[in-house]
Amino acid sequence: LVFSVLLTDAATAATRIAVLDFELNDITSLPNAPAELKRTASMAPLLSKALSQIDAYEIVPVETGMQKAANDSFGYLFRFHDLAAQLGRRLGADWIIVSQHSKPSFLFSYLWVYLIDVKKQTAVARYDIELKGSHEKVTEHAVASLAGKIQATVSGIDKR
């Protein structure tokens, strides 16, 4: 009986996902405008909210100070997946998501996102999503699309 309860608990345990703050890589002629910084800062909370609505996922909170301490410089965790995975392990996450919001133009930008398997310390997927415009709805739609892609990847791996 005890064994079957333990198996049931393990089978129903939520997949734990840590979502790091998106980094803004603004290479326009007027970089890092307050509106663009605010827009980029809204992306991780939007993604966390979208993923938290999926019953199988538990979003692991990430303190800004902990992320900054692990991210030695701009793009460090984005480039070094093993170090991002180590942060994920310290947070107790199964997966960690590292992202950049790249803005080469005032007309469009990109979300570049890695889904990292904390146990294997490797990226299992990269997502590139183009955002045309900077309206709030454009950002919300892109993040919702990203959440769907992440769900498809994680559920495919979890079923193995």
C-alpha positions in Angstrom: 0.0 0.0 0.0 2.8 2.4 0.9 4.6 1.6 -2.3 1.5 2.3 -4.4 1.0 5.7 -2.7 4.6 6.6 -3.4 4.2 5.7 -7.0 1.0 7.6 -7.3 2.6 10.7 -5.8 5.5 10.5 -8.1 3.3 10.0 -11.2 1.2 13.0 -10.3 4.0 15.4 -9.3 4.0 18.6 -11.3 6.8 19.3 -13.6 8.7 22.2 -12.1 9.8 25.0 -14.5 11.9 28.1 -13.7 11.5 31.1 -16.0 14.3 33.5 -15.9 13.8 37.2 -16.7 14.3 38.0 -20.4 17.4 40.0 -21.3 16.9 42.9 -23.7 19.4 42.9 -26.6 18.4 46.3 -28.1 20.7 47.1 -31.1 18.5 50.0 -32.5 19.8 53.5 -32.8 18.1 54.5 -29.5 18.6 51.4 -27.4 17.0 50.5 -24.1 14.2 53.0 -24.1 12.1 52.9 -20.9 9.1 51.5 -22.8 11.1 48.7 -24.3 12.7 47.8 -20.9 9.2 47.7 -19.5 7.9 45.5 -22.3 10.8 43.1 -21.9 10.3 42.9 -18.2 6.7 41.9 -18.7 7.7 38.8 -20.8 8.8 36.4 -18.0 5.7 37.1 -15.9 3.5 36.6 -19.0 5.2 33.3 -19.8 5.1 32.1 -16.1 1.4 32.9 -16.0 0.7 31.1 -19.3 2.6 28.0 -18.2 1.1 28.0 -14.7 -2.3 27.6 -16.3 -1.2 24.1 -17.4 -2.2 21.7 -14.6 0.9 19.6 -15.1 3.3 22.5 -14.4 4.5 24.3 -11.3 6.4 27.5 -11.8 9.4 27.9 -9.6 9.9 31.5 -8.5 13.3 33.0 -9.3 14.6 35.8 -7.2 16.1 38.6 -9.3 19.2 38.7 -7.1 19.8 34.9 -7.5 19.5 35.2 -11.3 21.9 38.2 -11.4 24.4 36.4 -9.2 24.5 33.4 -11.5 24.6 35.6 -14.7 28.2 36.9 -14.7 27.5 39.2 -17.7 24.9 39.8 -20.3 24.0 36.6 -22.1 26.1 34.4 -19.8 23.3 32.0 -18.8 21.9 32.2 -22.3 25.1 30.9 -23.8 26.2 28.4 -21.0 23.4 26.0 -20.6 25.1 23.9 -18.0 25.4 26.9 -15.7 21.8 27.8 -16.3 21.0 24.2 -15.4 23.0 24.4 -12.2 20.9 27.5 -11.2 17.8 25.4 -12.0 19.0 22.6 -9.8 19.5 25.1 -6.9 15.9 26.3 -7.5 14.6 22.7 -7.4 13.4 22.9 -11.0 13.2 20.2 -13.7 13.4 22.7 -16.5 14.8 26.2 -16.8 14.0 28.7 -19.5 16.6 31.3 -20.5 15.6 34.0 -23.0 16.6 37.1 -24.8 14.5 39.7 -26.5 16.5 40.8 -29.5 15.5 44.1 -31.1 17.4 44.9 -34.3 14.7 47.3 -35.5 11.9 49.6 -34.4 9.5 47.5 -36.6 10.2 44.0 -35.3 12.0 42.0 -32.7 12.7 38.4 -31.7 12.3 36.2 -28.7 15.2 33.7 -28.6 14.5 31.1 -26.0 16.2 27.9 -24.8 14.5 25.2 -22.8 17.1 23.5 -20.7 16.8 20.1 -19.1 18.2 20.6 -15.6 19.2 17.0 -15.0 21.0 16.6 -18.4 22.4 20.2 -18.2 21.6 20.7 -21.9 19.2 22.6 -24.1 16.6 20.4 -25.5 14.9 23.0 -27.7 15.4 26.5 -29.0 12.5 28.7 -30.0 12.8 31.8 -32.2 9.6 33.9 -32.4 9.3 37.1 -34.5 7.3 40.0 -33.1 6.1 42.5 -35.6 5.4 45.7 -33.8 5.7 46.6 -30.1 2.0 46.7 -29.1 1.0 44.9 -25.9 -1.2 42.4 -27.9 1.8 41.5 -30.1 3.8 40.6 -27.0 1.0 38.7 -25.4 0.4 36.7 -28.6 4.1 35.9 -29.0 4.5 34.7 -25.4 1.3 32.6 -25.6 2.7 31.0 -28.8 6.0 30.4 -26.9 4.1 28.7 -24.0 2.4 26.4 -26.4 5.7 25.4 -28.0 7.3 24.8 -24.6 4.3 22.7 -23.5 4.5 20.6 -26.7 8.2 19.9 -26.1 8.0 19.1 -22.4 5.0 16.9 -22.8 6.7 15.0 -25.6 9.8 14.4 -23.5 7.8 13.6 -20.3 5.9 10.8 -22.2 9.0 8.9 -23.1 
